[in-house]
Amino acid sequence: MSEDRAMNIVRGVGFGDQIAEIVPGVTAERSITVERMALYLANVFQVFGYFSGVDGLVRSLKHHKWPFDIKQEIVFSEIVNQQWVTVGSNVTPQVPSSTTTTQPSVSANASGNGGLNALITILEGCWMSNYSIDFPNEQTPVAESVTIVASDVLDGLSLYNEFIDSGNSPIATDNNQIGSQRFQNILGV
């Protein structure tokens, strides 16, 4: 997935060649490139829910009338989070004690929803903006490629709102924030 956002450079009178502020603009559309081997019974249009190939008449991007969503899941292994003990030549998981935890230390957001076993991202309102298929004359498989543009990106828990704590806030009370020193004294602290 790739994203771009325009940055507006603000310069002030008397600043010389110094940038006074960089103001982030709106985020441009998110694009994803998917490449796969073309199969007889499942082309890339079918993979994303359109009635194409053996399922229907969709043959072109102009036949797509409705968007689709993509769900990405990154699953965390519970085995990695266990404490292991070596006894002789045997390696076995240690029985959790009161000081040992087997829960992942990954948290979903700043509101304290920890212990996730998967990181889920939803790409909502997706449209294909580019489609290509390659028929090489060698003995290689037929390859399909699509570029997909997503309307929005959400977490799998739908916790996003305008007040989300996204990190690096100059007014955060958490000492682990690593924001810019330019805004260090925003509260006069």
Secondary structure, 3 states (H helix, E strand, C coil): CECCEEEEEECCCCCCCCCCEEEEEEECCEEEEEEEECCCCCCHHHHCCCCEHHHCCECCHHHCCCCEEEEEEEECCCCCCCCEEEECCEEEECCCCCCCCCCCCCECCCCCCECCCEEEEEEEEEEEEEEEEECCCCCCCCEEEEEEEECEEEECCCCCCCCCCCCCCCCCCCCCCCCCHHHCCCCCC
